[in-house]
Amino acid sequence: MRAAVREFLGVPARPRDTVVRLVAVLVVGLAVLVLSHHVPYPSYKDWFDLQVYRGAVIWWLDGNPLYAFDLYDTGYGFTYPPFAALVMTPLAALTYLEAATVYTTVNVVLVALLTAVFVVPLARRRGWTPWYAVALAVPVVLLMEPVRETIGFGQVNLLLGGLVAADVLALRRGWRWAGAGVGLAIAIKLTPAVFVLYLLLTRQWRAAGVATGTAVLTALLAFVVSPQLSVQFWGTTLWETGRVGELDQISNQSLMGAVARLAAPAEPSRVLWAVLVLAVLVVGLRRAVRAHGAGDLIAAVTLVGLVSCLVSPVSWTHHLYWLVPAVAVLVDVAAGAPVAGSALGGRPGVVARLAGATAAVVTASLCVGTLWFFGDPGKDQPHQAGLLGALGEETYVLFMLVLLVCLPVRATVHIPAAAPPPADALAVR
């Protein structure tokens, strides 16, 4: 029976193999820990955004207007929909350290679960040991800038990714509540609304209806709790983009951020931005629909996630979580996953090598924080002169645009369950 369990979990039959793999995981983890202390933009952010969330709900529960909150006179306050404030009210019952501990623990668990969602199918198709593949991948994912900054700031991006991933699993299994995750994500932060458009374009009518209904019901609930708060957010606060920072800050890696940096110190062209947004929506959603038709739901939602980051007026570097599953897709293709059509035609070897090279470049760049070699994150920072400097300031924007066009879509492949144990292993020892 013990042998059967070990085989089911993918644990090597020889204890020595297990020890070697555990040592490899430990070495990777230590290397990531050391590197995280030497990136140009330090990983530790004192949970600044979590302080904003906690301080804002305490301020609100004391009878003050939520959107008037300003953390330590920094100019940063609460910017999310009213329902997000309802979700975050338990933070008021916790001390700062308790809230930081709970938030960090939840985020690390989400990293592990989301990484497993992307890596386990890949590992099984390649015949790799699932737990070992996940254990090696998790430290690297923790070091990638969108993830380490989400944890360092105490942000909500991993929660939003988890809600969308839950919907992907629900859609695969035909569950009736599929779409609720997207609806809740929209209720917390509006940018996931583009996923509803994806559901409509792929004719997943029920899921689109559930997502829309969930978002509307949560907004109504928030209105019932505080009509004044809802009126203020939807009528005024939503349109005040300056509340979250200056558009041309290098940390704003959206299309609007790129346009603003090109125009600085002048005002960015709203017409140019609108044209770029329209182009990204058309290209990105069209590719997402094709990925859905090919059966590659991970690639489909990743493309939609990249679209949401690009078209939002403000996408800080910690918002760019969708680069992580994009790397997972690239690694799968590099490892031999069949591709459903490619700009390179019938040259799978070339596609695999290009996918591997792209995955390596994106991962390495996100791990070392390439963007911060070209500027500082604060307000009123000067911009780079020259072509190389200008391109460096748009590092992550360029990554997303390239992936939007070139991310491979995998053909539908069978994902085997864990290999069944041999017949003689089923006998009770």
C-alpha positions in Angstrom: 0.0 0.0 0.0 2.9 2.4 0.8 4.4 1.8 -2.6 1.0 2.6 -4.3 0.7 5.9 -2.4 4.2 6.9 -3.3 3.6 6.1 -7.0 0.3 8.0 -7.0 2.1 11.1 -5.6 4.9 10.8 -8.0 7.5 10.3 -5.3 10.6 8.5 -6.5 10.9 4.9 -5.4 14.4 5.4 -4.0 14.6 7.6 -0.9 17.9 9.0 -2.2 16.1 10.5 -5.2 13.7 12.3 -2.9 16.6 13.7 -0.8 18.3 15.0 -3.9 15.2 16.7 -5.1 14.5 18.3 -1.7 18.1 19.6 -1.6 17.6 21.1 -5.1 14.4 22.8 -4.0 16.2 24.2 -0.9 19.1 25.5 -3.0 16.7 27.2 -5.4 14.8 28.7 -2.5 17.9 30.1 -0.9 19.2 31.5 -4.2 15.9 33.3 -4.6 16.0 34.6 -1.1 19.5 36.0 -1.6 18.6 37.6 -5.0 15.5 39.2 -3.6 17.7 41.3 -1.3 19.8 42.6 -4.2 17.2 43.8 -6.7 17.4 47.5 -7.6 13.8 48.1 -6.2 13.7 46.4 -2.7 11.1 43.7 -2.3 10.0 44.8 1.2 7.5 47.6 0.9 6.2 47.7 4.5 2.8 46.5 3.3 2.1 50.1 2.3 -1.1 49.3 0.4 -2.3 47.0 3.1 -1.8 50.0 5.5 -4.0 52.0 3.1 -6.8 49.4 3.2 -6.7 48.9 6.9 -6.4 52.6 7.7 -9.2 53.5 5.3 -11.7 51.0 6.7 -10.9 52.0 10.3 -11.4 55.7 9.3 -14.7 54.8 7.6 -16.0 52.7 10.5 -15.3 55.7 12.7 -17.8 57.7 10.7 -15.6 59.5 8.3 -16.0 59.6 4.5 -14.0 56.6 3.0 -12.6 58.3 0.0 -11.3 61.2 2.0 -8.8 59.0 3.8 -5.1 59.9 3.2 -2.5 57.6 4.7 0.1 59.8 6.6 -0.6 62.7 4.2 1.1 60.8 1.4 -1.7 61.5 -1.1 -2.7 57.8 -1.2 -6.1 56.8 -0.2 -8.8 54.1 -0.9 -9.6 53.9 -4.6 -11.5 50.6 -5.0 -15.3 50.2 -5.3 -17.4 50.3 -2.1 -17.8 46.5 -2.0 -14.1 46.1 -1.6 -14.3 48.2 1.5 -17.0 45.8 2.9 -14.7 42.8 2.1 -11.8 44.5 3.9 -13.6 45.5 7.1 -12.2 42.5 9.0 -8.8 44.2 8.8 -10.1 46.8 11.3 -10.2 44.1 14.0 -6.5 43.2 13.5 -3.4 45.0 14.5 -1.0 46.0 11.8 1.3 43.0 12.3 -1.6 40.6 12.5 -3.1 42.0 9.3 0.3 41.8 7.6 0.8 38.2 8.8 -2.6 37.0 7.6 -2.3 38.9 4.2 1.2 37.5 3.5 0.2 34.0 4.4 -2.9 34.1 2.2 -0.8 35.5 -0.7 1.9 32.9 -0.4 -0.7 30.1 -0.3 -2.3 31.6 -3.4 1.0 31.6 -5.2 1.4 27.9 -4.4 -2.1 27.0 -5.6 -2.0 29.1 -8.8 1.5 27.8 -9.7 0.2 24.3 -9.2 -2.7 25.0 -11.6 -0.3 26.0 -14.3 2.6 23.6 -13.6 1.0 20.3 -12.7 -0.7 19.6 -16.1 2.6 20.5 -17.8 4.5 18.2 -15.5 2.2 15.3 -16.1 2.3 15.7 -19.8 6.1 15.7 -19.7 6.3 12.8 -17.2 7.9 15.0 -14.5 7.2 14.5 -10.8 4.4 17.1 -10.1 5.4 18.0 -6.5 9.0 18.5 -7.6 8.0 20.7 -10.5 5.8 22.9 -8.4 8.3 23.1 -5.5 11.0 24.4 -8.0 8.6 26.8 -9.7 7.1 28.4 -6.6 10.3 30.2 -5.4 11.0 31.5 -8.9 7.4 32.8 -9.1 7.7 34.4 -5.7 10.8 36.4 -7.0 9.0 37.6 -10.1 8.3 41.3 -9.7 4.5 41.4 -9.9 4.3 38.7 -7.3 7.0 39.9 -4.9 5.6 43.4 -5.1 2.0 42.2 -4.5 3.2 40.5 -1.3 5.5 43.4 -0.4 2.8 46.0 -0.8 0.0 43.8 0.6 -2.0 44.1 -2.7 -5.0 42.2 -4.0 -3.7 41.0 -7.4 -3.1 37.4 -6.4 -6.7 37.2 -5.0 -8.0 38.5 -8.3 -6.0 36.0 -10.3 -7.2 33.2 -8.0 -10.9 34.2 -8.6 -10.4 34.1 -12.3 -8.5 30.8 -12.1 -11.4 29.4 -10.1 -13.7 30.3 -12.9 -11.4 28.5 -15.4 -11.6 25.3 -13.4 -15.4 25.8 -13.0 -15.8 26.3 -16.8 -13.8 23.2 -17.5 -16.1 21.1 -15.3 -19.3 22.8 -16.4 -20.2 24.0 -12.9 -23.3 26.2 -12.8 -21.6 28.9 -10.7 -18.8 29.5 -13.2 -18.5 33.3 -13.7 -19.0 34.1 -10.0 -15.2 34.5 -9.6 -15.0 37.1 -12.3 -18.0 38.9 -10.9 -16.3 39.1 -7.4 -13.1 40.2 -9.0 -14.9 43.1 -10.8 -16.6 44.0 -7.5 -13.2 44.4 -5.8 -11.4 46.0 -8.7 -13.0 47.1 -12.0 -10.2 46.0 -14.5 -11.3 42.3 -14.6 -14.5 43.5 -16.4 -12.8 42.7 -19.7 -13.2 39.0 -18.8 -17.0 39.4 -19.2 -16.4 40.6 -22.8 -14.3 37.5 -23.4 -17.1 35.3 -22.0 -19.6 37.0 -24.3 -17.3 36.7 -27.4 -16.8 33.0 -26.7 -20.6 32.5 -26.3 -20.4 31.3 -22.7 -23.7 33.1 -22.0 -24.4 31.6 -18.7 -21.0 32.3 -17.2 -21.2 35.9 -18.6 -24.6 36.3 -17.0 -23.4 34.9 -13.7 -20.3 37.2 -13.7 -22.5 40.3 -14.6 -25.1 39.4 -12.1 -22.6 38.8 -9.3 -20.9 42.2 -10.0 -24.3 44.0 -10.0 -25.5 42.3 -6.8 -22.4 43.2 -5.0 -22.7 46.8 -6.1 -26.3 46.8 -4.9 -25.3 45.3 -1.6 -22.7 48.1 -1.1 -25.4 50.7 -2.1 -27.8 49.3 0.6 -25.0 49.5 3.2 -24.0 53.1 2.2 -25.9 54.8 -0.6 -23.8 58.0 -0.2 -20.5 56.0 -0.5 -21.7 54.3 -3.7 -22.9 57.6 -5.3 -19.6 59.2 -4.5 -17.5 56.4 -6.0 -19.5 55.9 -9.2 -20.1 59.6 -9.7 -16.8 61.2 -8.7 -14.0 59.0 -7.3 -13.9 56.5 -10.2 -12.9 59.3 -12.7 -10.2 60.8 -10.5 -7.2 58.9 -11.9 -4.8 61.4 -10.3 -5.7 59.8 -6.9 -3.5 56.8 -7.5 -0.4 58.7 -8.8 1.0 60.4 -11.9 0.3 58.8 -15.2 3.9 59.1 -16.5 5.5 57.3 -13.5 7.7 54.5 -14.7 5.9 52.1 -12.5 2.7 52.7 -14.6 3.3 50.0 -17.2 0.1 50.5 -19.2 -0.6 52.0 -22.6 -1.6 55.3 -20.9 1.7 55.2 -19.0 3.7 54.8 -22.2 1.8 57.6 -24.0 2.2 59.9 -20.9 6.0 59.2 -20.8 6.3 59.9 -24.5 4.5 63.2 -24.1 6.0 64.3 -20.8 6.0 67.0 -19.6 3.0 67.8 -21.8 -0.3 66.1 -21.4 -0.7 62.7 -23.0 -2.8 62.5 -26.2 -6.2 60.9 -25.2 -6.9 60.2 -28.9 -3.7 58.2 -29.4 -4.4 56.3 -26.2 -7.9 55.5 -27.4 -6.6 54.2 -30.7 -4.0 52.0 -29.0 -6.6 50.7 -26.6 -8.9 49.8 -29.4 -6.1 48.0 -31.3 -5.1 46.0 -28.2 -8.7 45.0 -27.5 -9.3 43.8 -31.0 -6.0 41.9 -31.3 -6.0 40.5 -27.7 -9.6 39.4 -27.6 -9.5 37.9 -31.1 -6.5 35.8 -30.1 -8.2 34.9 -26.8 -11.3 33.6 -28.7 -9.1 31.5 -31.0 -7.3 30.1 -27.9 -10.6 29.2 -26.4 -11.6 27.5 -29.6 -8.4 25.5 -29.6 -9.1 24.4 -26.0 -6.3 26.3 -24.4 -8.2 28.1 -21.6 -5.1 29.1 -19.7 -3.7 30.9 -22.8 -7.1 32.5 -23.4 -7.5 34.0 -20.0 -3.8 35.0 -19.9 -4.3 37.0 -23.1 -7.4 38.6 -21.6 -5.4 39.4 -18.4 -2.7 41.1 -20.5 -5.3 43.1 -22.3 -6.8 44.3 -19.0 -3.3 45.5 -17.8 -2.6 47.3 -21.0 -5.9 49.1 -21.4 -6.3 50.2 -17.8 -5.2 53.9 -17.5 -3.0 52.8 -14.5 -1.3 49.5 -14.2 1.5 49.4 -11.6 4.1 46.8 -11.9 2.5 44.7 -9.2 -0.7 44.5 -11.3 1.1 42.6 -14.1 0.5 39.1 -12.6 -0.7 37.8 -16.0 2.9 37.7 -17.2 3.4 34.7 -14.8 0.9 32.3 -16.5 2.2 33.6 -19.9 5.7 32.2 -18.9 4.0 28.9 -17.9 2.5 28.6 -21.4 5.9 29.4 -23.0 7.7 26.8 -20.9 5.1 24.2 -21.9 5.6 25.0 -25.5 9.3 24.9 -25.1 9.0 21.5 -23.5 7.2 20.1 -26.5 3.5 20.9 -26.2 1.9 21.0 -29.7 0.9 24.4 -30.9 -2.5 25.1 -32.6 -1.2 27.2 -35.5 1.8 29.5 -35.5 3.2 32.4 -37.5 6.2 30.1 -38.2 4.0 27.5 -39.9 5.0 23.9 -39.6 8.3 24.5 -37.7 7.6 23.2 -34.2 11.3 23.1 -33.3 11.8 26.8 -34.0 8.6 27.6 -32.1 9.7 25.6 -29.1 13.2 27.3 -29.1 11.7 30.8 -29.4 9.2 30.1 -26.7 12.0 28.9 -24.4 14.1 31.9 -25.1 11.2 34.3 -24.5 10.3 32.6 -21.2 13.9 32.9 -20.1 14.1 36.6 -21.0 10.8 37.5 -19.4 11.5 35.5 -16.2 15.0 36.8 -15.8 13.9 40.4 -16.4 11.0 40.2 -13.8 13.2 38.5 -11.3 16.0 41.1 -11.4 13.6 44.1 -12.0 15.1 45.3 -15.3 12.7 48.2 -15.3 14.4 49.8 -12.3 17.7 50.1 -14.0 16.1 52.9 -16.1 14.3 54.9 -13.5 13.0 55.3 -10.0 9.4 54.6 -8.8 8.6 57.9 -7.2 6.7 60.9 -8.5 8.2 63.7 -10.6 11.1 61.5 -11.8 13.0 62.6 -14.9 12.7 60.3 -17.9 15.5 58.7 -19.9 17.0 60.4 -22.9 17.7 58.4 -26.1 16.1 55.4 -27.7 17.6 52.7 -25.4 16.5 54.6 -22.3 13.0 55.2 -23.6 12.6 51.5 -24.5 13.9 50.5 -21.1 11.2 52.6 -19.4 8.6 50.6 -21.3 10.2 47.1 -20.6 7.1 45.5 -19.3 4.7 47.2 -21.7 6.8 45.8 -24.5 6.7 42.4 -23.0 3.0 42.4 -22.8 2.6 43.7 -26.4 4.9 41.0 -27.8 3.1 38.3 -25.8 -0.3 39.6 -26.9 0.7 39.0 -30.5 3.0 36.0 -30.2 2.0 34.0 -27.1 1.6 30.4 -28.5 -1.8 28.7 -28.3 -1.5 25.1 -27.5 -3.5 22.4 -29.2 -5.8 20.4 -27.0 -3.8 17.6 -25.4 -4.7 14.9 -23.0 -3.6 15.7 -19.4 -3.0 12.3 -17.8 -3.8 11.7 -14.2 -1.0 10.4 -11.9 0.4 7.2 -13.4 -1.4 4.2 -12.0 0.7 2.0 -9.7 1.9 -1.4 -11.0 -0.4 -4.3 -10.1 2.0 -5.9 -7.6 2.2 -2.6 -5.7 -1.5 -2.8 -4.8 -0.9 -5.7 -2.5 -0.8 -4.8 1.2 2.7 -5.2 2.4 
